[in-house]
Amino acid sequence: MHRILNNTKGDRWIWLIVILLSVISLLAVYSSTGTLAYKRGVGVESILMKHLAMVVGGIMLMYISHKLDYRYYAGLSKIMMIVTIPLLIYTLVFGSHINNASRWINIPVIGLSFQTSDLAKLALITYLARTLSRKQENIKDVKESFLPIMGSVCLVFILIALANLSTALMLFGVSILLLIIGRISIKQIAIVCGAGFILLLGVIFLGPRRHTYVSRVNTFLHPDSTKTDKSFQADHAKIAIASGGLFGKGPGNSTERNYLPESYSDEIYAIIVEEYGLFGGFVLVGIYLFLLYRCIKIVTKAPKAFGALLACGLSFSLAIQAFANMAVAVGLGPVTGVPLPFVSMGGTSLLFTSVAFGIILSVSRDIEEPKKVVVGEISVAP
């Protein structure tokens, strides 16, 4: 253990944040999975142990990915994009149909469901960081730079949006942010936004889940006149938050966990506020804000454009996802299927979040380690 700690590099605050989120996740999942355990005919401890195994596996993946020099991810980005596009298409056609959406692929032997949009987020952000950093000399060139970038963003957006619009919109927003930082012209960014808006309208009004999207927006805008399963979920999330008070009912004392659908995933923030109050809710918000602050410091100190863009894209993706989940729980947005990063129970989502943390730590490790200068056969640090 001591040897592993000595080999752990990168921003120490981010490691501490991961440990805090892991503890919060274990407490919240243990408290919110009673109904799920009853439905499955197993004990809550059984579900908790599986989640603990995923958390430990995620931290191991984070450790491995942070030990790999972040520059290697530039080469892996093309491979990931080549794999991602067929996987997204396969998911739409042959994926598991859960909650009226085809987002998952069942992995044989191990019995896990793999959400391909998690891989797509990592692949697109890494690919954009690589492309933008390598084409800075001719970044204004339409054929060499703009078309490949626009094509990759719009293609991934439409393939994810057909089954998971909320994730697609967040990824599109992060992509636009990277384009702005990567010095793409405002005119070209406007073209990408225009193309994305047209694709968005097509998904909303012509896509396979058009009725679901219309229902969710109507429920959000007119909560009193539309009583559906989605309004039921939003109403009980508000009840959980309102009944939590300032310091909450205490760990394990939630009552809304018995009524809230996905209380261990999409609505886990509502359960946390119910049990730990506004104080606990604000502490969790503060943790994610501090994470974003530490990541921004890494971005500003990164010596290479690729490292800065990579850390920026991944950190903003995690932060936007976290605040989107919490916004839905408190009624500031329509119901979505977005989990709370490193807190919600989930398999592949937690693992890919861990890899994203590991890559950010790899960039910060490059900043902290002294650069060696070779003089003859002797390597010295300046």
ROPANU-931554 format. One record per residue (C-alpha): residue number from 1; residue in one letter; x, y, z. Coordinates in nm, 2 decimals, m for minus. Layout:
REM ROPANU-931554
ATOM    i  aa      c1      c2      c3
ATOM  NUM   a       X       Y       Z
...
This chain:
REM ROPANU-931554
ATOM    i  aa      c1      c2      c3
ATOM    1   m    0.00    0.00    0.00
ATOM    2   h    0.28    0.24    0.09
ATOM    3   r    0.45    0.17   m0.24
ATOM    4   i    0.13    0.24   m0.43
ATOM    5   l    0.08    0.57   m0.25
ATOM    6   n    0.44    0.67   m0.33
ATOM    7   n    0.37    0.60   m0.70
ATOM    8   t    0.04    0.80   m0.70
ATOM    9   k    0.11    1.12   m0.88
ATOM   10   g   m0.09    1.42   m1.00
ATOM   11   d   m0.31    1.67   m0.81
ATOM   12   r   m0.35    1.55   m0.45
ATOM   13   w   m0.67    1.75   m0.41
ATOM   14   i   m0.83    1.56   m0.70
ATOM   15   w   m0.74    1.23   m0.54
ATOM   16   l   m0.90    1.35   m0.21
ATOM   17   i   m1.21    1.46   m0.41
ATOM   18   v   m1.24    1.11   m0.56
ATOM   19   i   m1.21    0.95   m0.21
ATOM   20   l   m1.48    1.18   m0.07
ATOM   21   l   m1.71    1.11   m0.36
ATOM   22   s   m1.66    0.74   m0.32
ATOM   23   v   m1.75    0.75    0.05
ATOM   24   i   m2.06    0.96   m0.03
ATOM   25   s   m2.16    0.72   m0.31
ATOM   26   l   m2.13    0.41   m0.09
ATOM   27   l   m2.35    0.58    0.19
ATOM   28   a   m2.61    0.71   m0.06
ATOM   29   v   m2.63    0.38   m0.26
ATOM   30   y   m2.67    0.17    0.06
ATOM   31   s   m2.95    0.40    0.18
ATOM   32   s   m3.14    0.42   m0.15
ATOM   33   t   m3.14    0.06   m0.29
ATOM   34   g   m3.39   m0.10   m0.05
ATOM   35   t   m3.67   m0.11   m0.30
ATOM   36   l   m3.43   m0.23   m0.58
ATOM   37   a   m3.31   m0.51   m0.35
ATOM   38   y   m3.67   m0.61   m0.27
ATOM   39   k   m3.76   m0.63   m0.64
ATOM   40   r   m3.45   m0.84   m0.72
ATOM   41   g   m3.51   m1.06   m0.41
ATOM   42   v   m3.16   m1.00   m0.27
ATOM   43   g   m3.03   m0.82    0.03
ATOM   44   v   m2.92   m0.45    0.02
ATOM   45   e   m2.57   m0.56    0.13
ATOM   46   s   m2.54   m0.77   m0.19
ATOM   47   i   m2.61   m0.46   m0.41
ATOM   48   l   m2.37   m0.25   m0.20
ATOM   49   m   m2.09   m0.51   m0.24
ATOM   50   k   m2.13   m0.50   m0.61
ATOM   51   h   m2.12   m0.13   m0.61
ATOM   52   l   m1.82   m0.13   m0.39
ATOM   53   a   m1.65   m0.36   m0.64
ATOM   54   m   m1.72   m0.12   m0.92
ATOM   55   v   m1.59    0.18   m0.71
ATOM   56   v   m1.27   m0.01   m0.63
ATOM   57   g   m1.24   m0.12   m1.00
ATOM   58   g   m1.29    0.24   m1.10
ATOM   59   i   m1.01    0.37   m0.87
ATOM   60   m   m0.78    0.10   m1.01
ATOM   61   l   m0.86    0.21   m1.36
ATOM   62   m   m0.80    0.57   m1.26
ATOM   63   y   m0.46    0.47   m1.11
ATOM   64   i   m0.36    0.29   m1.43
ATOM   65   s   m0.48    0.56   m1.67
ATOM   66   h   m0.30    0.83   m1.46
ATOM   67   k    0.03    0.64   m1.49
ATOM   68   l    0.01    0.65   m1.87
ATOM   69   d    0.16    0.96   m2.02
ATOM   70   y   m0.14    1.17   m2.15
ATOM   71   r    0.03    1.21   m2.49
ATOM   72   y   m0.05    0.84   m2.57
ATOM   73   y   m0.42    0.93   m2.56
ATOM   74   a   m0.37    1.14   m2.87
ATOM   75   g   m0.28    0.82   m3.06
ATOM   76   l   m0.56    0.62   m2.90
ATOM   77   s   m0.82    0.89   m2.99
ATOM   78   k   m0.83    0.79   m3.35
ATOM   79   i   m0.88    0.42   m3.26
ATOM   80   m   m1.15    0.51   m3.01
ATOM   81   m   m1.34    0.71   m3.27
ATOM   82   i   m1.31    0.43   m3.53
ATOM   83   v   m1.45    0.19   m3.27
ATOM   84   t   m1.71    0.43   m3.13
ATOM   85   i   m1.91    0.51   m3.45
ATOM   86   p   m1.99    0.15   m3.54
ATOM   87   l   m2.08    0.08   m3.17
ATOM   88   l   m2.32    0.37   m3.15
ATOM   89   i   m2.49    0.25   m3.47
ATOM   90   y   m2.50   m0.11   m3.34
ATOM   91   t   m2.65    0.02   m3.01
ATOM   92   l   m2.93    0.20   m3.20
ATOM   93   v   m3.02   m0.11   m3.40
ATOM   94   f   m2.95   m0.40   m3.18
ATOM   95   g   m2.90   m0.25   m2.83
ATOM   96   s   m3.10   m0.34   m2.52
ATOM   97   h   m3.43   m0.15   m2.51
ATOM   98   i   m3.46   m0.01   m2.15
ATOM   99   n   m3.69    0.27   m2.05
ATOM  100   n   m3.80    0.33   m2.41
ATOM  101   a   m3.44    0.39   m2.52
ATOM  102   s   m3.17    0.18   m2.69
ATOM  103   r   m2.86    0.29   m2.51
ATOM  104   w   m2.69   m0.03   m2.38
ATOM  105   i   m2.51   m0.32   m2.52
ATOM  106   n   m2.50   m0.64   m2.31
ATOM  107   i   m2.15   m0.77   m2.26
ATOM  108   p   m2.13   m1.15   m2.28
ATOM  109   v   m1.98   m1.36   m2.01
ATOM  110   i   m1.95   m1.09   m1.74
ATOM  111   g   m2.32   m0.99   m1.76
ATOM  112   l   m2.27   m0.61   m1.76
ATOM  113   s   m2.46   m0.36   m1.97
ATOM  114   f   m2.23   m0.12   m2.16
ATOM  115   q   m2.36    0.23   m2.24
ATOM  116   t   m2.18    0.33   m2.56
ATOM  117   s   m2.24    0.70   m2.51
ATOM  118   d   m1.99    0.69   m2.22
ATOM  119   l   m1.71    0.57   m2.46
ATOM  120   a   m1.83    0.82   m2.72
ATOM  121   k   m1.78    1.12   m2.48
ATOM  122   l   m1.43    1.01   m2.40
ATOM  123   a   m1.35    0.94   m2.76
ATOM  124   l   m1.48    1.27   m2.90
ATOM  125   i   m1.33    1.49   m2.64
ATOM  126   t   m0.99    1.32   m2.68
ATOM  127   y   m1.02    1.34   m3.06
ATOM  128   l   m1.11    1.71   m3.06
ATOM  129   a   m0.82    1.79   m2.83
ATOM  130   r   m0.58    1.61   m3.06
ATOM  131   t   m0.71    1.76   m3.38
ATOM  132   l   m0.73    2.11   m3.25
ATOM  133   s   m0.38    2.10   m3.10
ATOM  134   r   m0.22    1.95   m3.42
ATOM  135   k   m0.39    2.19   m3.66
ATOM  136   q   m0.32    2.52   m3.49
ATOM  137   e   m0.11    2.64   m3.78
ATOM  138   n   m0.39    2.61   m4.03
ATOM  139   i   m0.68    2.62   m3.79
ATOM  140   k   m0.88    2.85   m4.01
ATOM  141   d   m0.85    2.62   m4.31
ATOM  142   v   m1.20    2.48   m4.40
ATOM  143   k   m1.09    2.16   m4.57
ATOM  144   e   m0.80    2.07   m4.35
ATOM  145   s   m0.94    2.16   m4.01
ATOM  146   f   m1.30    2.27   m4.00
ATOM  147   l   m1.47    1.99   m4.20
ATOM  148   p   m1.31    1.70   m4.01
ATOM  149   i   m1.40    1.87   m3.68
ATOM  150   m   m1.76    1.96   m3.77
ATOM  151   g   m1.82    1.61   m3.92
ATOM  152   s   m1.70    1.43   m3.61
ATOM  153   v   m1.90    1.65   m3.37
ATOM  154   c   m2.23    1.64   m3.57
ATOM  155   l   m2.20    1.26   m3.64
ATOM  156   v   m2.15    1.17   m3.27
ATOM  157   f   m2.42    1.41   m3.17
ATOM  158   i   m2.69    1.27   m3.39
ATOM  159   l   m2.60    0.90   m3.31
ATOM  160   i   m2.62    0.97   m2.93
ATOM  161   a   m2.92    1.21   m2.95
ATOM  162   l   m3.14    0.95   m3.11
ATOM  163   a   m3.14    0.75   m2.79
ATOM  164   n   m3.00    1.00   m2.53
ATOM  165   l   m3.07    1.36   m2.60
ATOM  166   s   m2.95    1.51   m2.27
ATOM  167   t   m2.61    1.34   m2.30
ATOM  168   a   m2.58    1.45   m2.66
ATOM  169   l   m2.66    1.81   m2.58
ATOM  170   m   m2.40    1.82   m2.29
ATOM  171   l   m2.14    1.67   m2.51
ATOM  172   f   m2.22    1.91   m2.79
ATOM  173   g   m2.18    2.20   m2.54
ATOM  174   v   m1.84    2.08   m2.43
ATOM  175   s   m1.74    2.04   m2.80
ATOM  176   i   m1.83    2.40   m2.87
ATOM  177   l   m1.63    2.51   m2.57
ATOM  178   l   m1.33    2.32   m2.70
ATOM  179   l   m1.37    2.48   m3.04
ATOM  180   i   m1.37    2.83   m2.89
ATOM  181   i   m1.06    2.76   m2.68
ATOM  182   g   m0.90    2.59   m2.99
ATOM  183   r   m0.93    2.92   m3.18
ATOM  184   i   m1.19    2.81   m3.44
ATOM  185   s   m1.34    3.12   m3.59
ATOM  186   i   m1.67    3.25   m3.46
ATOM  187   k   m1.82    3.21   m3.81
ATOM  188   q   m1.73    2.84   m3.83
ATOM  189   i   m1.85    2.78   m3.47
ATOM  190   a   m2.18    2.94   m3.57
ATOM  191   i   m2.21    2.70   m3.86
ATOM  192   v   m2.15    2.40   m3.63
ATOM  193   c   m2.42    2.54   m3.39
ATOM  194   g   m2.66    2.59   m3.68
ATOM  195   a   m2.60    2.23   m3.80
ATOM  196   g   m2.64    2.10   m3.44
ATOM  197   f   m2.97    2.30   m3.41
ATOM  198   i   m3.11    2.15   m3.73
ATOM  199   l   m3.01    1.80   m3.61
ATOM  200   l   m3.17    1.87   m3.27
ATOM  201   l   m3.50    1.98   m3.43
ATOM  202   g   m3.49    1.66   m3.64
ATOM  203   v   m3.44    1.44   m3.33
ATOM  204   i   m3.71    1.62   m3.13
ATOM  205   f   m3.98    1.62   m3.40
ATOM  206   l   m3.89    1.32   m3.61
ATOM  207   g   m3.68    1.09   m3.39
ATOM  208   p   m3.79    0.76   m3.23
ATOM  209   r   m3.83    0.92   m2.89
ATOM  210   r   m4.01    1.24   m3.00
ATOM  211   h   m4.32    1.17   m2.78
ATOM  212   t   m4.10    1.12   m2.47
ATOM  213   y   m3.92    1.45   m2.53
ATOM  214   v   m4.24    1.64   m2.58
ATOM  215   s   m4.39    1.48   m2.27
ATOM  216   r   m4.09    1.58   m2.05
ATOM  217   v   m4.09    1.94   m2.17
ATOM  218   n   m4.46    1.97   m2.12
ATOM  219   t   m4.43    1.82   m1.77
ATOM  220   f   m4.16    2.06   m1.68
ATOM  221   l   m4.34    2.37   m1.82
ATOM  222   h   m4.69    2.27   m1.69
ATOM  223   p   m4.64    2.05   m1.39
ATOM  224   d   m4.99    2.10   m1.25
ATOM  225   s   m5.18    2.02   m1.58
ATOM  226   t   m4.98    1.71   m1.68
ATOM  227   k   m4.97    1.42   m1.44
ATOM  228   t   m4.74    1.15   m1.58
ATOM  229   d   m4.47    0.91   m1.45
ATOM  230   k   m4.22    1.19   m1.51
ATOM  231   s   m4.42    1.44   m1.30
ATOM  232   f   m4.44    1.18   m1.03
ATOM  233   q   m4.06    1.15   m1.03
ATOM  234   a   m4.01    1.52   m1.02
ATOM  235   d   m4.27    1.57   m0.75
ATOM  236   h   m4.12    1.32   m0.52
ATOM  237   a   m3.77    1.46   m0.57
ATOM  238   k   m3.90    1.79   m0.46
ATOM  239   i   m4.07    1.63   m0.16
ATOM  240   a   m3.74    1.46   m0.06
ATOM  241   i   m3.55    1.79   m0.08
ATOM  242   a   m3.82    1.99    0.10
ATOM  243   s   m3.84    1.74    0.39
ATOM  244   g   m3.47    1.73    0.44
ATOM  245   g   m3.46    2.06    0.61
ATOM  246   l   m3.13    2.22    0.71
ATOM  247   f   m2.94    1.91    0.83
ATOM  248   g   m3.16    1.63    0.70
ATOM  249   k   m3.33    1.32    0.85
ATOM  250   g   m3.00    1.14    0.91
ATOM  251   p   m2.82    0.86    0.72
ATOM  252   g   m3.06    0.58    0.62
ATOM  253   n   m3.37    0.76    0.72
ATOM  254   s   m3.50    0.86    0.38
ATOM  255   t   m3.87    0.79    0.31
ATOM  256   e   m3.88    0.91   m0.05
ATOM  257   r   m3.64    0.63   m0.15
ATOM  258   n   m3.94    0.40   m0.14
ATOM  259   y   m4.13    0.61   m0.40
ATOM  260   l   m3.86    0.78   m0.62
ATOM  261   p   m3.78    0.59   m0.94
ATOM  262   e   m3.40    0.56   m0.99
ATOM  263   s   m3.34    0.69   m0.64
ATOM  264   y   m3.00    0.53   m0.65
ATOM  265   s   m2.90    0.68   m0.99
ATOM  266   d   m3.07    0.98   m1.16
ATOM  267   e   m3.23    1.11   m0.84
ATOM  268   i   m2.96    1.02   m0.59
ATOM  269   y   m2.90    1.39   m0.51
ATOM  270   a   m3.26    1.43   m0.38
ATOM  271   i   m3.20    1.14   m0.14
ATOM  272   i   m2.87    1.29   m0.02
ATOM  273   v   m3.04    1.62    0.05
ATOM  274   e   m3.33    1.44    0.23
ATOM  275   e   m3.09    1.26    0.46
ATOM  276   y   m2.81    1.52    0.50
ATOM  277   g   m3.02    1.84    0.45
ATOM  278   l   m2.93    2.16    0.26
ATOM  279   f   m2.60    2.15    0.44
ATOM  280   g   m2.51    1.81    0.28
ATOM  281   g   m2.64    1.93   m0.06
ATOM  282   f   m2.43    2.24   m0.05
ATOM  283   v   m2.12    2.04    0.05
ATOM  284   l   m2.16    1.82   m0.25
ATOM  285   v   m2.21    2.12   m0.48
ATOM  286   g   m1.89    2.27   m0.32
ATOM  287   i   m1.70    1.95   m0.39
ATOM  288   y   m1.78    1.96   m0.76
ATOM  289   l   m1.70    2.33   m0.78
ATOM  290   f   m1.37    2.27   m0.61
ATOM  291   l   m1.30    1.99   m0.86
ATOM  292   l   m1.37    2.23   m1.14
ATOM  293   y   m1.14    2.49   m0.99
ATOM  294   r   m0.85    2.24   m0.95
ATOM  295   c   m0.90    2.12   m1.31
ATOM  296   i   m0.90    2.48   m1.44
ATOM  297   k   m0.56    2.53   m1.26
ATOM  298   i   m0.43    2.23   m1.44
ATOM  299   v   m0.55    2.36   m1.77
ATOM  300   t   m0.38    2.70   m1.72
ATOM  301   k   m0.05    2.54   m1.62
ATOM  302   a   m0.04    2.27   m1.89
ATOM  303   p    0.27    2.33   m2.11
ATOM  304   k    0.12    2.16   m2.42
ATOM  305   a   m0.20    2.26   m2.61
ATOM  306   f   m0.32    1.90   m2.62
ATOM  307   g   m0.29    1.85   m2.25
ATOM  308   a   m0.47    2.18   m2.18
ATOM  309   l   m0.76    2.10   m2.42
ATOM  310   l   m0.79    1.74   m2.30
ATOM  311   a   m0.81    1.84   m1.93
ATOM  312   c   m1.05    2.12   m2.01
ATOM  313   g   m1.29    1.90   m2.21
ATOM  314   l   m1.30    1.62   m1.96
ATOM  315   s   m1.33    1.84   m1.65
ATOM  316   f   m1.61    2.05   m1.80
ATOM  317   s   m1.78    1.74   m1.92
ATOM  318   l   m1.78    1.60   m1.56
ATOM  319   a   m1.89    1.93   m1.41
ATOM  320   i   m2.17    1.99   m1.65
ATOM  321   q   m2.30    1.64   m1.60
ATOM  322   a   m2.29    1.68   m1.22
ATOM  323   f   m2.48    2.02   m1.22
ATOM  324   a   m2.73    1.89   m1.48
ATOM  325   n   m2.81    1.60   m1.25
ATOM  326   m   m2.85    1.82   m0.95
ATOM  327   a   m3.05    2.08   m1.14
ATOM  328   v   m3.31    1.81   m1.24
ATOM  329   a   m3.34    1.69   m0.88
ATOM  330   v   m3.43    2.04   m0.76
ATOM  331   g   m3.67    2.11   m1.04
ATOM  332   l   m3.46    2.34   m1.26
ATOM  333   g   m3.48    2.12   m1.56
ATOM  334   p   m3.68    1.84   m1.72
ATOM  335   v   m3.62    1.48   m1.62
ATOM  336   t   m3.31    1.33   m1.79
ATOM  337   g   m3.12    1.01   m1.75
ATOM  338   v   m2.79    1.17   m1.64
ATOM  339   p   m2.62    1.01   m1.34
ATOM  340   l   m2.42    1.20   m1.08
ATOM  341   p   m2.05    1.14   m1.16
ATOM  342   f   m1.88    0.90   m0.92
ATOM  343   v   m2.18    0.91   m0.69
ATOM  344   s   m2.47    0.74   m0.87
ATOM  345   m   m2.48    0.36   m0.89
ATOM  346   g   m2.38    0.24   m1.23
ATOM  347   g   m2.13    0.02   m1.40
ATOM  348   t   m1.97    0.15   m1.72
ATOM  349   s   m2.06    0.51   m1.63
ATOM  350   l   m1.85    0.49   m1.32
ATOM  351   l   m1.56    0.32   m1.49
ATOM  352   f   m1.54    0.57   m1.78
ATOM  353   t   m1.57    0.86   m1.52
ATOM  354   s   m1.27    0.70   m1.35
ATOM  355   v   m1.07    0.69   m1.67
ATOM  356   a   m1.16    1.06   m1.73
ATOM  357   f   m1.03    1.14   m1.38
ATOM  358   g   m0.72    0.94   m1.45
ATOM  359   i   m0.64    1.13   m1.77
ATOM  360   i   m0.68    1.46   m1.60
ATOM  361   l   m0.44    1.34   m1.33
ATOM  362   s   m0.20    1.23   m1.60
ATOM  363   v   m0.20    1.59   m1.73
ATOM  364   s   m0.14    1.73   m1.38
ATOM  365   r    0.14    1.48   m1.32
ATOM  366   d    0.32    1.61   m1.63
ATOM  367   i    0.30    1.96   m1.48
ATOM  368   e    0.43    1.86   m1.13
ATOM  369   e    0.72    1.63   m1.24
ATOM  370   p    1.04    1.82   m1.30
ATOM  371   k    1.16    1.80   m1.66
ATOM  372   k    1.49    1.61   m1.71
ATOM  373   v    1.77    1.75   m1.93
ATOM  374   v    2.02    1.50   m2.06
ATOM  375   v    2.38    1.61   m2.04
ATOM  376   g    2.61    1.35   m2.19
ATOM  377   e    2.51    1.03   m2.01
ATOM  378   i    2.38    1.20   m1.70
ATOM  379   s    2.02    1.30   m1.66
ATOM  380   v    1.96    1.60   m1.44
ATOM  381   a    1.66    1.81   m1.35
ATOM  382   p    1.67    2.18   m1.41
